[in-house]
Amino acid sequence: MNESQARERTPGKSGALRTVKAVVIVTVVLAVVILAAALLFPKLFNTDSFVRFFRYMGLKDRKNYGEISFDAGSANGYAAFGGGILVSGEGGLILYDLEGDQKAFVQAHFPSPVLAAGETVSFCFSPGSSYVSAVDESGKICLDEALTGEVLDADVSNDGYTAYILTETGYKSVATVRNRDMNPTFRFSSRTRYLNACAVSEGGDYLALATLGEENSVYRSSVRILRTDETLNDLDEDGSSAVQVDLGNQIIFDLDFLDRTHLCAIGQDNVTFFDVEGNITTRVALSGQTVLDYEFSADGFMALALEQNVAGSGKRIQILDRTGELLGETTPEGALRDVSVKDEYVAVLTDRDLQICNRRLKLFYRTEELHDATGVLVRDDGTALLLSNSSAHLYIP
């Protein structure tokens, strides 16, 4: 090739380089625009898809990654915790990572294990038993002991404060709050009323207690909200700072803080939303309906799965915010198996598929590969753990 031929070809090469550069620039600009739009309008875009791309790069296709095996148990409890899965069973508490390796193991006897999981601490107990255990997200055993009475209920805030109710000689019930280091910071001994459910706020500032009393030979429930920086001798004493929320002639099964100042109570007759000042914002009547499942999110909302008692009416799932306002509603196709929430995500598992949505039930991802799952735990990055009798499978969208 002579010099004139080389000069003739040079413009062609330069043109090709310019084209490649232009494509690269357009691609980069487009990526920046998409990322900026996702950050500016997070309700319209799922930004966690970027996080998942890098987090699971090289892991998604690794053999046995995200496949976790554990001892089968009909009473097992599960929580997405510490980057893996926490399993409570009759023989104790085990935290697994996504490789299937144990990060923590507490050997204990829990006849009917109940798992109360926060973001940083999880607490396990068995109603009617005195033994309790707790682990943090790193796998450190924070608590492993027998208490002085039988545990009736317990709760863990998102930031690691723990509350529990005990039966104790000389009192109808005793409630205790522990901080993130598991040191007791507040204790209330009830001489006049039975306590059957509790919830503690982030920071441990408030303790909510469901009480059961009698009025004119009729049982009545209420929620008392106590400040943990004040001493209280009795719920009914004059000048008590405890706030009372009357919930009527029904049993309260569960309490939870949806944020620092808003709570939700699950009862026989209704689901009640209220604040720490005692103001009821919403009552969701359960007349003619059965609560199949419910889950609370640290992001300030809850999922409520209901079944109409009228034959053929089917099931529905409602998403309610911290004040009880309806954010979304859906009627799942197929038999409903489980509902799970975590941060912004809602997972709905049926016998047909798994759907992962946002809090308004906008569908993000769907799969029919269920791996015989009967339960699901959605995670904070939009992945989900599909649970069977003795194993968990990580679904990565």
N, C-alpha and C positions, 0 to 999 in steps of 0.2 A: 504494500500500500504506500503510494507516494505522498508527499507533503500536501498537495492540493486536495487529494481524496480525504486526508485526515481533517483538513479545514472544512471540507464539505459536510463531514459527519458530526462535527462538534456541535453545531446548532441543534441537531436532533437530540444529542445526549443532554444538552442543557435544557431543552424543552421537557424531556422526560423527568429530569431532576426537579424542575419547577413544578411539574404536575404532582410528583410524589410529595414535595414539600407542601403544596397546596392542600393535598388530601390529609396530610398529617395535621396541618394547622386547623383545617375545618373540623377534623375529628376531635382534636384537643379542645377547641372552642365549644363544640357541641357537648362534649363531656362536662366542661366547666359550667355551661348553661344548664344542663340537666341537673348537675350536683347543686348548683345555686338555687334552682327552682325547688329541688327536693328539700333543701334547708329552709327556704323561705315559706314553702307550703307543705309542711310535713304531713298534713291530713290527706293530701292528695297523692303523695309519693311514699313508698316504703324505703326509707333510707337504709334500713338494716340489710338490704340486699347487697349494698357495697361492703358492709362489715362482714357479712357471711362469705362473700367472695374471697376475701383475704384470710379470714379466720380459718376456713376449712379447706383452703388451697392445699392440695396434696394429701388431705385427710379423708375427703369424701369417698374416694375410691379405694382407700386402704382396707385390706381384708380384716374383717371383724371390728373395725372402728365403729363405735357407737352401738355395739352389741354387748349387752350387760346381762349376766345371769345371776340369779339369787335363789334362795330357798323359797319354795312355794308356800303360800299360807293364805287361807280364806280371809283372815283378819288383818293381813298386811296393810300398812299405810305407806303412802309414797309422797315425795315432794321433790320438785326440781330445785336443787340446792347445791351451793358450793361448786358450781360448774359441772355437776354430775347429777346423781340421783340418790336421795336418802330413803332408805327402806326401814320401816319399823315392823317388827314381827314379834311373835311370842317369845323368842329367844333373845331379843335385844334390838339394837339400833346399829345400822351399817351405812356408811357413806361411800359410794362408788364414784370413781371418775369415769370419763367416757371411754377409757380403755378397758373398763371392767375391773380395775384394781381397787382394792379397799383403801380409802383414805382415813377411815375411822371405824372402830368397832367397839361397841359397849355391850357387854354380855349382861343380860338382865332377864327378869321374868315379867312379861307384860301379857296377862291373860287376854285382854282386849285392848291392844295398843291404839292410842290416839296421838296423832302427830300434829303439833302446832308449830308451823314454820314461818319465820320471818325472812328478811333478806340476808341477815348476818348470823342469826342464831335460830336453832330449832330445838324444841322441847318435846319430850315424849313421856306419856303417863298412861296408866290404865285406870279407868274409873273404879273407885272402890278399893284401890291399892295405894300403898304409901310410897312405892318406889318410883323415882323419876330420874331422867337423864337428859342431858343437853349437849349439843356439839355446835361449834361455830363453823363458818364457811371454809376455813382452812383444814378442818378435821380435828381440831383440838377439842378434847372432852372438857366441857365447862362445868358439868354437874353430873354426879353419879352417886346417889345416896337415897336412903329411906327417910322420909319426912315424919313428923310427929303425929300425923293424922292421915285419913284417907282422902285422896284427891278427887274432887267432884268435877272440876273444869279448869282449863288453863288457856292462856292466850299469849302470843308473842307479837310485839309491835314490829314494824318493818325495820326499825333501827336497833332491835335487839333487847328491848325491855320485856321482862316476863312477869306475868301475873298468874296466880292460881288460887283456888278456893279449897280449903280443907275442912273436914269435920274435926273438931277438937274438943276434948272433955271440958265442960264448963261453959261452952258457947254453942249457939246454934250453927254458926259457920265462922271461919276465919279466912280473910283474904290477905295475900302478901304480894308485894311488887319487888322484883329484883332488877338491878341495873345490868348493863352489858357485861360486867365482870361477875355476874351472879351473886353480888352482895345485896342482902335485903336493904331496901330503902324506905319501905312503907308497910305498915301492918294495921289491919282493922279487924277487930273482933266483934262480931254481931251477937248481942245478947237477946234481941227481940225478934229478929227476922231471919228466915232461912235464905241463903244465897245459892243460886243454882247455875249462874253463868257470869262470865267476867270478860272484860276487854281493857287493854291498856293502850294509851296513846303513845305516839312517838315522843321521845324525850322523857317518858314516864310522868308527865305532868298531871294526867287524869286517869282515874280508875273508874270504870263503869261496872256496876253490879246489878244483876237481875235478882229481884227479891220476890219471895212468895209469901203472901200474908192472907188473912181472912177478915172479911167484913160482912156482917149480918149473915153468917154461916155460908158465905160464898167466897171462894178463893179468888184473890186478885193479885195480879202481877204489876210490878213497876220496875223502872230502872233508876238507880241512884248513881249520880255522878259525883265523885269525890275528888277534891284537889289533894295531891299527895304531898304538898308542902304545908298542910295544915293538919293538926291533930283532931281526931273525931272519936268521941267515946261511944256515941249511939246514934243511929240513923234518925231516931224520932225525938232527939233532945231539942229543947227550945234554942233557937239561934243557930241551929246547925247550918253549916255552909253547903251541905250536900244538896244538889239539885235533884228534884224528883220528877219523873216522867211516868204518868199513870198509863198502863197498857191494858187495863181491864181484866175480864174474866178469861184468861188464857195462860197457858204455860209458855215461857220464853225458852227456846231451845239454844239460841246462839246470839252472841253480840260481837260487833266488830267496829273498829274505827276505820272509816273510809279516808279520812285525813286527820289532821290534828284536832279538829273541832266538830266533825260530823260523824254520826254513828248510824248503824243499822241494827235492828233487832228482828230476829226471825221467830215468829210465834205460831201458835196453832191457827189463829184466825186471820192474821195479817202480817205483812212485812212493814215495819215502821221505820221511817227516816227522821232523825232529829239531831239537834246540836247540843253542845255542852251547856248551853243556857237553858235547856229544857224545851225549846221551841220545836214542835212537830211540823215538819215540812210536807211529808207525804205519808199516807197509809195505803198500801196495796192490799186490797181485800182478797182473801184466799177462799172465800165461800164458793163451793162447787168445784174447787181445784185442789190438787195434791202437789206439794213441792217435791219434785224428783231429785233435784240437785241445785246447788248454788255455790258460787265462788266469788271471793272478794279480791280486787286488784289493788296493789299498792299505788296505782295511778288514779285512784279515787272513783271507782265504779264497781258494779257487781253484775254477774250473770245469774239469772234466775230461770231455771227450767221447770215448767209447769205442765200438768196433765189435767185436762178437763175430766170431771167425774162422769159426765154424760157420755154414754157409749158412742163411739165413732167420732168424737170431737177432736181426738188427737192431742199432740203435744206442741208446745211452743216455748221459745227461748226469748227472754226479755233482757235487754241491757239497760241498767238504771244508773244514773249518776249519783253523786254524794247527797243530793237533795231528794232523790227518788224520781227525777224527771226521766221519762222514757227516751233513750238514745237510739234504740233499734229493736226490732222484733223480727223473728223468723219462725217458720214452721218447718222443722227438718223433715226431709224425705227419708224413709226407712226408720228402723228402730233406734231410738236414741240410746247410746251407751255411756257417754260421759261428756262433761263440759269442763273446760279449764281456762283460767285467765292468768296473765302475767304481764305486768306493765300495760302496754297499749294493746296487747294481743288477746284474742278470744279463739279458742279451739273447740270445735264441735265434732264429736266422733259418733258416727252411726254405724250400722252394720253394712252400709254401702260405701262410705268414704270418710275421709278426714278433711275438714275445711278449717283454714286458719284465716281469721278476719280481724278487722280493727274493732274498736269499741262501738262503732255504728253498724257493725256487721257487714261492712264492705269486704267482699271476698278478695284475699290476697293470693292464696294458694289452695290447691286441692289435690288429693291423691286417693286412689282406690287400692293402693298397696298397703293393706292394714296389718299384715303379719299376725293375724289372729288376735288383734288387740281388743281388749275389753275396757281399757282406760287410756287416758292421754294426759300428759303434762306439757303444756306449752311453755317455751322458754323465752327469756327476755330479748333474744335476737330473732325471734320468729321461727326457730326450729321447734321440734316437738318430740317428746319421748312417748312412743307407743308401748303400752303396757299389756303384757299377757300374764298368765298365772305365775311364771317363774323367770321372766326375762323382760328386757326393755330394748327397743330398737329406736335409734335416733333418725328422725326424718329431717333431712336438710333440703329445703326448697331450692 
